[in-house]
C-alpha cells in the first residue's frame, strides 16, 4: 500500500484530515500545491489516503503526471500539525512560476462554482 496526501479533486470526504508544509493556489477549477522548501511557509489541509499501486498509477494519469503535476514525497502531519504521521506522496504543480500571490488559498482549496 501507498500513503498519499490529497488536497483537491481526489479528496473523498471520508479520509483522515492531515496537513503538509506547502502553499496551495486556486487555478479556477482545480488547485495547485507547491512545497515549502522553495520559500513557501504555509500549511495545506487535505486527506491522507492509503492506496494500491494500481490506484496510484490511476491517480498519476488523472493528475497528468509528469507533465502537469509531479508526484513527490513529503511528511504528512496530524490535525494539530505537530506529529509526522507518515512520509507519503503528494502531487505538486509543475509550473510554479505561473502562480501569483493573489491565487493563494490559505490552508484549503474549495471548488468554485463555474455557473454564472
N, C-alpha and C positions, 0 to 999 in steps of 0.2 A: 504494500500500500504506500501511497504518496500523500504527504501533507501539503495542502495548497491554501494560500490566503486569497480570498476573492473579495472584491470591493465594488463590483458593478453588476453587469447583467448576469454573471454566473452565480450571484448570491441566491440561496434557496429560501431564506427566511426561517429556516429550521435549525441551522447550524450554530455552534457556539460563537458568541461575539468575541472578536480578537482585534488586536491592533498591530500595526507595523510602523516603524520610523520612516516616514516618507511624506511627500506632498501629493495632493490629488487635485486635478484640474477638470473642469467641465468642458468637453468638446461638443456640446449640444446633445446628441443622442446617446452619448457614452462617455465614460470617464477615462482619464489618463493619469497614471500613477508614476511618480519619479522618486527614487530612493533618496534618503538622506545620505550624506557622504559626498554629495555633489552640491554642497552649500544649501541644502534644504533642512528645515528644522522641525517639521510638523509630525503629526500622528495621523494615520488613516485608520478609520473604523471599518471593519468588514467581518467576514466569517472565516473560520478555519474548517476546511473540509478534508476528509480522508478519501482518496480516490484510487482506483486501479490504474495500472499502466495504460490500459486501453482508454479509460476515461480521460487521463492526462493527455494522451495523443489527440483525442477528440477536442478537448479544450484548446490545444495548440492550433488546431485547424480553425476553430471558432474565433480565436484571438488573432489569427493572421500571423502566427509565429513563423519565421523571424522577421518578416517584412514590416509589420505594424507594431507588434509587441515582441519583447524577448522575455523568455522565462528565466528567472534568476532566483538564487537562494537568498533568503532573509530570515532574521529572527522574528518569530511571531510571539507577541506578548499577550498576557491575560487582560481582563477587563480593567484592572487597576493600573495597567501599563508599568508594572514593576517586575514581573516574573516572566522570563522567557519560557513559553510552553513548548515550542518546537522550533527547529530550523527547517523551513519549508520553502515551497515555490511561491512566486508571485509573478504576475505579468506586468512588466514595466514598459511604458511607452517608449518607442524608439526615437521619435523626433522631438526630443526635449527642447531644442532651440526654437520650436514654433510656439511654445507655451508663453502666455503673458500673465502678469500678476493678477489682472482683473478676471482671469479664468479660474483662479484658485478657489476651491470649495470649502475649506475648513477641514474637518475630520471626516466628512462623509459626503458622498455623491448621491444625489436624488434625481431620478429620471424626471426630466421636464416634459410637460405636455407639448406636443407639436401641433395640436389643433388650435385654431385661432378663435 
